[in-house]
């Protein structure tokens, strides 16, 4: 997961900010705050996106359709990102 996030660009931005902070304490505080913010953001987004699925569990047919749509969208998005990364790497 860390490798994928690093490739997404946040690793480069983190390194840029870290290089501009004058003290080790400031750098450690930034890493701690960045990590906590990233984890909290992912947790909130996962909860918000998972809420419709959990509520639809009472209606099996709706639940199945929502689950299939979410899975299909995830696969399509993954293929799209992989294709773009592949094209970017081969363009270099």
C-alpha positions in Angstrom: 0.0 0.0 0.0 2.8 2.4 0.9 4.5 1.8 -2.5 1.2 2.5 -4.4 0.7 5.7 -2.4 4.2 6.7 -3.1 3.7 6.3 -6.8 0.5 8.3 -6.6 2.5 11.4 -5.9 2.0 11.9 -2.2 5.5 10.5 -1.5 7.2 13.2 -3.6 5.1 15.9 -2.0 6.0 14.6 1.5 9.7 14.5 0.6 9.5 18.1 -0.7 7.8 19.4 2.5 10.2 17.4 4.7 13.2 18.9 3.0 11.9 22.4 3.8 11.4 21.8 7.5 14.4 22.9 9.5 14.3 20.5 12.5 14.0 16.8 12.9 11.2 17.4 15.4 9.2 19.3 12.8 9.8 16.6 10.2 8.6 13.9 12.6 5.6 16.0 13.6 4.7 16.5 9.9 5.0 12.8 9.1 2.8 12.0 12.1 0.2 14.5 11.1 0.3 13.5 7.5 -0.2 9.8 8.4 -3.0 10.5 10.8 -4.8 12.7 8.3 -4.4 10.2 5.5 -5.7 7.4 7.7 -8.6 9.5 9.0 -9.5 10.6 5.5 -9.5 7.0 4.2 -11.6 5.8 7.2 -14.2 8.5 6.7 -14.4 7.9 2.9 -14.7 4.2 3.4 -17.5 4.7 6.0 -19.4 7.1 3.8 -19.1 4.8 0.8 -19.9 1.6 2.8 -23.0 3.1 4.4 -25.3 2.5 1.4 -24.1 -1.1 1.2 -24.7 -1.8 4.9 -28.2 -0.3 4.7 -29.1 -2.2 1.6 -28.4 -5.5 3.4 -32.1 -5.7 4.4 -33.0 -5.9 0.7 -30.9 -8.7 -0.8 -31.6 -7.9 -4.5 -30.6 -4.3 -4.1 -27.6 -5.3 -2.0 -26.4 -7.6 -4.7 -26.8 -5.0 -7.4 -25.0 -2.3 -5.4 -22.2 -4.7 -4.6 -21.8 -5.7 -8.3 -21.8 -2.1 -9.4 -19.2 -1.2 -6.8 -17.0 -4.1 -7.7 -17.3 -3.5 -11.5 -16.5 0.2 -11.0 -13.4 -0.7 -8.9 -12.2 -3.1 -11.6 -12.7 -0.5 -14.4 -11.0 2.2 -12.4 -8.1 -0.1 -11.6 -7.7 -1.1 -15.3 -7.8 2.6 -16.3 -5.2 3.7 -13.7 -3.0 0.7 -14.7 -3.2 1.6 -18.4 -2.4 5.2 -17.7 0.6 4.3 -15.5 1.8 1.8 -18.2 1.5 4.6 -20.9 3.3 7.1 -18.7 6.2 4.7 -17.9 6.6 3.8 -21.6 6.5 7.4 -22.7 9.7 8.1 -20.7 
